[in-house]
Amino acid sequence: MNADSPEVLARMRDGIARVPSLARQVSQRVPTAVGLEDLVGYGNEAVVTAARTFDPGRGVPFGAWATLRIRGAMLDGVRAWSRGERSWLRNVRAQEASDAVEEAYLEDHASGRSVDQADHRLSDCLTGLATAMAVSLAASEEPSAEDRMLHEEFVESVRAAVNGLPDNERRLVEAFHYEGQTLEEAAREQGLSKSWGSRLHARAIERIAAALTPCGGAKGLPIK
């Protein structure tokens, strides 16, 4: 087997340094039975793959890209550990939804934009991250009795926004947020790569955010 290049080894060192703090973040959202050491193990495995498959030509910084790969591997590991604990699964799915939006915006930013455009997209991204998490929670969370009426109103608003999406976006959102599929599975169902599925999901989330905000109006990603 060929030895890794100095560039790959440098990326591995960078990634390994990120794993402990990401493991601590994820551990706050998952069952206590999933130990910190397990999360670190999932993350370390992801670092090796991320370092070897990273493509600098895409224009996305390795650190940001690796963080998503590491956290995604940890969430995948937790999901495989147990699929029956709904109380924490909704938190895992909310983080996955947020990460999917962040990845799409990273790639969009890397495509080359002016400073003003980049600032505008950052604002859209922050709105998108919050909306993605809210949609996942609205699809799965069981509110307390005192919050039930407000929650039901929010769920109805989200559902109406989802129903108003173009068919391909609506189907992707329903499969990912409501039916428990991974984004890759939901994208594959429509004949899309995970990358394009991520971008389609981000556009759908922008539309939902605009529908839920009175002044609305985030501009969509360039989906072909």
N, C-alpha and C positions, 0 to 999 in steps of 0.2 A: 504493500500500500504506500502511495506517495506521501511524503511528509507535507504538512500544511505550510503554506507560504508565510513569511513574516507578517504580511498584511492580515491574513486570516488569524494568526496567533494573536496579533494586537487586538483584533475585534473580539476574540474569545476572552481576553483579559478584561476588556471593557465590559462585555456582557456579564461575565462572572461577578464583577464588582456590583452590578445592579441587582443581582438575584436576591440577596438577603432582605433589602428594604422592600422589594416587590412582594416577597413571600410574607413579610409582616403585614403589608397592606391587605393581601388576599386572605390571610388567616383571620382577619376581623370580620369577614363576610361568610365564612364557611363553618361547618360543624367542628367543635373542639376535638373530635376524634381524628380529624385530619391534621396531623402534626406539622409543625413548622419544618421539620426535617424532610417530610415527604414533599412539601411544596418546593423547598430548595432543590430537592432531587429532580423534580419535574422541570424546574427552571434551568438547572445546569445542563440537562439534556437538550433543552431547546436552544441554549446558547451555542452549542457546537454546530447544530444544524443551521442556525441563523448566520453564524460567522462564515460558514462555508458556502451558503447560497445567496448571500447578500450581493446585490447588483448596484454598484455605485452609479452606474449610468442612468438609473431611474431618478436621481436627484434627491432622494429621501435620505436624511442623515441616518447613519447606522444606529445611533443611540436611541432615537425615537422609534425606528423600525424594530429594533431588538426588544425594546420594552414591550411592545405589543405582542411580539412572538413569545416572549417569556411569560407574560401574564396569561396569554391565551393557552399556553401549555399547562400552566398551573390550574386554570379553570377546567380544561379538558380532563386533567387528572382527577380533580374533585368530582366532576360529573360522572366519570367512570366508577369512582369509589362508591357512589350511591345515587340512584335516580329517584329515590322515594321520599326524600325530605324536602317538602315544598317550602317550608319556612326559610330555608337558605337558598334553595334553587332559584327563587325569584331574584335574589340579590346577585347570584352568579350570572343570570341571564341579563340583568340590567347592566352589569359591567361589560358583558360581551357586546351588548348593543352599543354602548358608549364607545368601546374600542373599535367596533366596525365603522362608526361614523368618523372617529379620529383618523383611522387608516385611510379612508377615502379622501379626507381633507389634506392629509399629508401628501398624497399622490397628486392631488389637484394643485396644491401649492408648489410642488416640485416642477409642474409643467411650465412655470415661468410667468410671473405676473409683476405688475408695478407695485410700488410700496402701498399706494392707496388701495389697489385691488387686494393686496395681501391683508391689509388691516380690515377691510370689509369682510373678507373670507374668515378671518380669525373671529370676528364678532358672530358670523353665521355659525362657525364651528362650535363656539361655546353654547350658543342656543341649541344647536343640533345635539350636542352631548347631553344636555339636560333633558331635551325632548325625548331622545332615544331611551334614556333610563326611565322617564315617566311613562312612556308607552308600555314598556315591559312590566313595570309595576302595576299599571292600570289593568293589564291583561291577566295578572296573577295574584295580586295582593288581596288579602282579606282584612278589611278595615275593622276598627273597634266600633261598638254600637253607636257611640256619640259622633263618630266621624262618617257613619254609613251614608247619610244623605248627601253630604258634600262629595264623598267618594263616588257615589253612584252618578252624580251629576258630571263629575270629571270623566268617569268611564264612558258615559254616554257621549260626551263631547269628543273624546278620543276615537270612539267607535265610528261616530259620524265623519270625522276627519279621515279615518282609514277608508271608510266606504266611498268617500269622494275622490280617492286616488285613481289614476289611470289603472287599468286592469292588471298590467304586469307589475306595477309597484304595489298595488293592493295585495296581490297574491303573495309577493315576496314578504311583505310585512306580516301578513296573516300566518304564513308558514313559520317565520322566524319568531315572532313575538307571541303568537297565540297557540301554535301547534307544537312548539318545542323542538322544531328542527334547528340544526346549526345553520349558519348563514351559507356555508358551502353547500349543504344539502338543498336549501331553499333555492339557491342560485342554479344548481345543477338541474333542478326540476324544470327550470325555464331555459335550459341550454346555455347557461352563462358560466363563465369562470368565476371563481371566488372574488377576484379583483373587480370584475364588472358588477357582480352581485353587490359588493360593498358600495360601489358608486351609485348603483340604482337605489340601494337602501338609504344612502345619505340624501339623495334627492327626495325620496319619499318622506324622510324625516323633516326636511326643510318645508315641504308642503304642509305637513301636519303642524309644524311649529307656526307657520303662517296662518293656518286655519284656527289655531287655538289663541292667537294673539290678535287683538282687535285691529291694530295698525298693520300687522302681518308683513309679508312681502319679501322673504329671503329669495335670492336668485338661485336657480338650480345649477347643479353640476352638468358639465357637457356630456350627457349620455348619448351614445350613437345608437 
